[in-house]
Amino acid sequence: MTPNSIFYIIVDRGKANTLLHRALECGAKGGTILLGEGTVPPGLLVRLLGLNEVHKELLMVGVPAGVDQKLISMLKQEFNLHKRNKGIAFSMPFVRYEPEAPIGCMPEIHEAPYTCIMTVLDRGQGHPCMDLARKAGAQGGTILHGHGAGVPQNFYFPLMIEPQKDLLLIVTPTNRAEAIKQAIYEGMELGRPGSGILFAMPVMETVGLYEGRQTGGGEAK
Amino acid sequence: MSLLKQKFAEVLQSLLPVMVLVLILAVALGQVEAGLILRFILGGGLLLIGLAIFLWGVDLAMNPIGDHLAREVATSKTAARFAVLSFLLGFLVTVAEPDLLILGRQVDSASGGAIQAQILVYVVSAGVGLLIALGSYRLLHGGSYRLMMALSYCVNFALAFKVSEAFFAISFDASGATTGALTTPFVLALSAGLARVKGGRDAEADSFGLVGAMSAGPILAVLLMSILTGQKEAHGVAEAFQTQNGVLGPLLHALPENAKESFLALLPLSALFFIFNLRSFKLKKRELFGILRGLAYTLLGLALFLTGVNSGFMDMGRILGRDLAHRYAAFLPFVGFLLGMIVVLVEPAVLVLGRQVEEATGGRVPVKLIKGALSLGVGLAVALAMVRIMVPEVKLWHFLLPGFALAIALSFKADPLFVGIAYDAGGVASGPMTATFVLAFARGAAEMTPTADVMVDGFGVIAMVAMTPVLAIMALGALIRHQEAAVPVKKAEAPQPQALPSGAVAAYDCVLLVLRRGLAQRAVELAREKGAGGATILHGRGSGGHDLHLFHIELQKEKEVIFWICDSRVSHLIAAHLYSELDLGGEGGGSVFMLPAQAMGLSGQSARDLQEETERALSGGEA
């Protein structure tokens, strides 16, 4: 079982279908598309008028070892991902569970160049959290809407209330990750039970992530 | 692209064909004054700006309001509270609908004062409230949606045989009038909110159908009123159209009027929301500000849109209808078909429905497919309405009865998601564009056709537009169900039982499970058995199994993506358990991934919880 990589590709709504088809042709092993929203750096006017709503799609594709470079060059050539505002892509090592495969050969990554910070928060907290992260040096982030597992409640209808969640995804150079994590942890009071969790995963390859683009506002427009 | 820009692009795309076709017709007929053409173009501009802002406001305000109120309704502790609250919601959104009052006045004068306008408004609103309560009960309690809809339409048609044709047409028109530009997006949001609270396997299909349910209410109310008051005949003439003159004058004159109407229509609903906000939601300032801002956009957008449509499009529609009927009557059904097809795509509620289809199915069901069916349906409706104007022997119920009968029959063969969307489509398609532009076109045509009755034929158009999209989308749903049945399902072989993992690596893993929609709750329970903590569930779509193609448009599989953060000592245990219990080896069944995650982010209580869970699972596994 070789370390494969899972590619996360974030593009404007509507582009992910074509992308998935091309990725499958390149040798990717299936993909899943999620709807998300981008974050825009806060300008006073932008925020006041509510212009900070950007719709994105996130495509997750599993890519076997060896195919990743082919996929990256395809993304650059056909979708111009290395240019600004066309979207970003990044990859993480993963192991797909197969019953026949041996156990316990998780790839060991100590010094990944980038880190993906995922924060799971209550619905509506994604944007405030992004503001905090931005102050600590994050360039941009993408918010996905999800929900927690249902909890049975004592209502007239036998309902399981599913707590609605925001999942904020930030990719950053590893040397800045610690500061961002600390800022989110303190700012969002994650030490308090039930307020949310934060975890970080190693990122091996990135496309379209711009460095030092303070004015451009990260990967989201 | 920002959301607002996206809305502009979306509206422009639907509006351009309408503008081009109407301008070509106007020039070809050569009888339309230059002033009117100019006003039409200005109206189109207002429509573009207004509709884009309106849709943006709906996203920012209506959806969260629907969500919060749905939660409030669903979490009622007693049956009485649920009944009162859901009835009130339906009643309040309808009672302020300006179109309904206009209809009430028409019925008032047509019945010679026997049915007063205000009474009709209350009765119809009560009908909507009743059906919203029933529909919400069905949604939350579970039960067959198709059966409920089949029954309500059967009752409606049984009653319809007792009333005159004029009242029959009015009753269906009342249904069209209640599903206005504000009501429909709100009820759509309410339905989606209720489905989200309930969750589970049917969440996707449950997101639709409440608009369809509520459309049956007014029909029932008007029919009952006609029978109970003994009012059989509606005489009188439809209000004569006043063609306005000038270019800017009518637009400027209509704007404050439309703004006032929109404000009044929005008021009861917003008031209810703010009362509940004080009592129970207590939203944070930022969110509340966002909703208020969204409401302001909704109001501004709606006022601009209605102004553009009422003063720019209505006169144009009527004159086109008159000229065509006068000079090229044979072309009426054909032109009607084209107009209907493209005009429906500028209907605000259609755009809102499209967005909701995208959200609720995670983008799985292409909006193109739904819009295509809607378009065909409405085109057919307008064409048939033209035939009815030209051939007086053809009655309204000749179309409505078989149409609905076929739709109901098909609903038992169709994919449940499409059944909900189909019944909604009737209310969604008969919005302000139909009530102004298409209706004006039909009345114009009827005025110049000596055999036509302006009142009966005019009313009938909306009823037709409320029926054919239901049929069209139901047929689409049946087609999809038929195609799906042809796709073979491969069963997985039973996997080998797993040995317990050994070794203790003090690190966390992120376990990522991608699987078919509807199994998330089960997966979370399974993972918990093996020591996983809380999970986060996302809705998505993706490849896997056989993809379904229809007219070269791809229908993807609905997926759920579930994240867990757990100790890497148990991640394989969890993965193995999920794999075997959920039968993931089958084609398109799903996959489990494990990604290394850094533990330092996990902290405080969560980390301790996770440790306890893990230790419990490990000791349980060994024992």
Interface residues (C-beta under 8 A of the other chain):
Chain A: I6 D12 R13 A16 N17 L20 L24 G30 G31 T32 I33 L34 L35 V40 L49 G50 L51 N52 E53 V54 H55 E57 M60 G62 M92 P93 F94 V95 R96 Y97 P99 E100 I103 G104 M106 P107 E108 I109 T115 I117 M118 V120 G124 P128 L144 H145 G146 H147 G148 A149 G150 Q153 N154 F155 Y156 F157 L159 M160 I161 E162 Q164 K165 L167 K181 Y185 L190 G191 R192 P193 G194 I197 L198 F199 A200 M201 P202 K221
Chain B: M1 S2 L3 L4 Q6 W56 D59 L60 A74 T75 S76 K77 T78 A79 R81 F82 L140 H141 R196 V197 K198 G199 G200 K284 R286 E287 G290 R293 G294 Y297 E358 E359 G362 G363 P495 Q496 Q498 A499 P501 G503 Y508 D509 C510 L512 V514 A520 Q521 V524 E525 G534 A535 T536 I537 L538 H539 G540 R541 G542 S543 G544 E554 Q556 K559 V561 F563 I565 S568 H572 A575 A576 L578 Y579 S580 G585 S591 V592 F593 M594 L595 P596 A597 Q598 A599 M600 G601 L602 S603 G604 Q605 S606
